[in-house]
Amino acid sequence: MKNIFAELPPDSAPDEQFLELLARPGLRIERIVSTGQASAPGFWYEQALGEWIVLLQGEALLRFEDPPLAEHLKAGDCVNIAPRRRHRVDWTPPGQATIWLAVHYESPALPV
């Protein structure tokens, strides 16, 4: 892919689209396109890798469990999510593409 905005799914797509752009040991970069999807009720992401995201287009409501916090993201906003930090997507606008760039990375172990 030469353009991050190329080959977008239709605005009525029933599922989010995940496209891996680059993968290396300890690093994965992907484009995620949401068209109104949100996390299932009661579901929380709790990933082993850290995740840095930037919203390239659209809007989203990203919620964290601890501390209880919801962030309304707009195009250009970025967030770093520590490994194992529980989070979910509460909302993306239906009928339009919300485009995320997600960088998943290994985080060094913290000293005990």
Buried (B, 14 or more C-beta within 10 A) or exposed (E): EEEBEEEBBEEEBEEBBEBEEEEEEEEBBBBBBBBBBBBEEEEEBEBEBBBBBBBBBBBBBBBBEEEEEEEEBEEEBEBEBEBEBBBBBBBBBEEEBBBBBBBBBEBEEEEE
